[in-house]
């Protein structure tokens, strides 16, 4: 009897853990999609990964016409597109079901290759992970 109980318990634990990592992985994928689009300066695509409130802020990012010159705009685009990020960790909160994703931004041209630690929070809405806050 013990031979059946122990494998059954192990199987249930493995299934429970894989369910959490699968949800966490999908949240990480959405976070990565948002960051990629944002640093590519494709703000419409980045906004698609967000709740309406956050999407409005993302869409309100500096328009091409707001730069003092084309040269400055080109330098900003280059720096943004060469900025990288790394997802450090993600976890699903037990109570709320929200995902908390920690990531690092590596700004292009940063002295010493410094990174900026940040956190984003995502929640499931209509079956998709959406960014609800950026810290």
C-alpha positions as CSV (number, residue, x, y, z in Angstrom):
1,X,0.0,0.0,0.0
2,X,2.9,2.4,0.9
3,X,4.3,1.7,-2.6
4,X,1.2,3.3,-4.1
5,X,0.7,6.2,-1.7
6,X,4.2,7.7,-2.0
7,X,4.3,7.8,-5.8
8,X,0.8,9.2,-5.8
9,X,1.8,12.0,-3.4
10,X,4.9,12.8,-5.4
11,X,2.9,13.0,-8.6
12,X,0.4,15.4,-7.1
13,X,3.2,17.6,-5.8
14,X,4.9,17.6,-9.2
15,X,1.6,18.5,-11.0
16,X,1.0,21.3,-8.5
17,X,4.5,22.7,-8.9
18,X,4.4,22.5,-12.7
19,X,1.1,24.4,-12.7
20,X,2.7,27.3,-10.8
21,X,5.8,27.3,-12.9
22,X,3.7,27.2,-16.1
23,X,1.7,30.3,-15.0
24,X,4.8,32.0,-13.8
25,X,6.4,31.3,-17.2
26,X,3.5,32.7,-19.1
27,X,3.6,35.8,-16.9
28,X,7.4,36.1,-17.6
29,X,6.7,35.8,-21.4
30,X,4.1,38.7,-21.2
31,X,6.6,40.8,-19.2
32,X,9.3,40.1,-21.7
33,X,7.0,40.9,-24.6
34,X,6.1,44.2,-23.0
35,X,9.7,45.2,-22.3
36,X,10.9,44.2,-25.8
37,X,8.2,46.3,-27.4
38,X,8.8,49.2,-25.1
39,X,12.5,49.4,-25.7
40,X,11.9,48.9,-29.4
41,X,9.7,52.1,-29.0
42,X,6.7,50.3,-30.4
43,X,4.4,51.8,-27.8
44,X,1.2,50.5,-29.3
45,X,2.5,46.9,-29.2
46,X,3.7,47.5,-25.6
47,X,0.3,48.9,-24.6
48,X,-1.3,45.6,-25.7
49,X,0.4,43.9,-22.8
50,X,-1.1,46.4,-20.3
51,X,-4.3,47.2,-18.5
52,X,-6.1,50.3,-20.0
53,X,-4.7,52.6,-17.4
54,X,-1.1,51.6,-17.9
55,X,-1.7,51.4,-21.7
56,X,-2.7,55.1,-21.7
57,X,0.5,56.0,-20.0
58,X,2.6,54.0,-22.4
59,X,0.8,55.5,-25.4
60,X,1.5,59.0,-24.0
61,X,5.2,58.5,-24.2
62,X,7.1,61.1,-26.2
63,X,5.8,61.4,-29.8
64,X,8.2,61.7,-32.7
65,X,7.2,65.4,-33.2
66,X,8.1,66.3,-29.6
67,X,11.9,65.9,-30.1
68,X,13.9,69.1,-30.6
69,X,15.6,67.7,-33.7
70,X,15.7,64.5,-35.8
71,X,19.3,63.9,-34.7
72,X,18.2,63.8,-31.0
73,X,15.3,61.6,-31.8
74,X,17.6,59.2,-33.7
75,X,20.0,59.0,-30.7
76,X,17.1,58.3,-28.3
77,X,15.8,55.5,-30.6
78,X,19.3,54.0,-30.9
79,X,19.9,54.1,-27.1
80,X,16.4,52.6,-26.4
81,X,16.8,49.8,-28.9
82,X,20.3,48.9,-27.6
83,X,19.1,48.9,-23.9
84,X,18.7,45.4,-22.7
85,X,16.8,43.7,-19.9
86,X,16.9,40.4,-18.0
87,X,14.1,38.8,-16.1
88,X,15.6,37.9,-12.8
89,X,12.6,36.1,-11.1
90,X,8.9,35.7,-11.1
91,X,6.4,34.3,-8.6
92,X,2.7,33.9,-8.4
93,X,1.1,35.4,-5.2
94,X,-1.0,32.8,-3.5
95,X,-3.8,35.2,-2.3
96,X,-4.3,37.3,-5.4
97,X,-3.0,35.1,-8.2
98,X,-1.0,38.0,-9.5
99,X,2.5,37.6,-10.9
100,X,5.4,39.7,-9.6
101,X,8.3,39.8,-12.0
102,X,11.7,41.2,-11.0
103,X,13.9,42.3,-13.8
104,X,17.0,44.4,-14.5
105,X,17.5,47.1,-17.1
106,X,20.9,47.5,-18.7
107,X,20.9,51.0,-20.2
108,X,22.9,51.3,-23.4
109,X,26.2,53.1,-22.8
110,X,25.9,52.8,-19.0
111,X,29.3,53.2,-17.3
112,X,30.6,50.0,-15.9
113,X,27.6,48.0,-17.4
114,X,25.4,49.0,-14.4
115,X,21.9,47.6,-14.1
116,X,18.7,49.1,-12.7
117,X,16.6,46.7,-10.7
118,X,12.8,47.0,-11.3
119,X,9.6,45.1,-10.5
120,X,6.4,44.7,-12.5
121,X,3.1,43.2,-11.4
122,X,0.8,41.4,-13.8
123,X,-2.7,40.0,-13.4
124,X,-4.8,37.7,-15.6
125,X,-7.5,39.4,-17.5
126,X,-9.6,37.7,-20.1
127,X,-7.2,34.8,-20.1
128,X,-4.1,36.9,-20.7
129,X,-1.4,38.4,-18.4
130,X,-1.6,42.2,-18.3
131,X,0.9,44.6,-16.7
132,X,-1.0,46.4,-13.9
133,X,2.0,48.3,-12.3
134,X,5.6,49.1,-12.9
135,X,7.9,50.0,-10.1
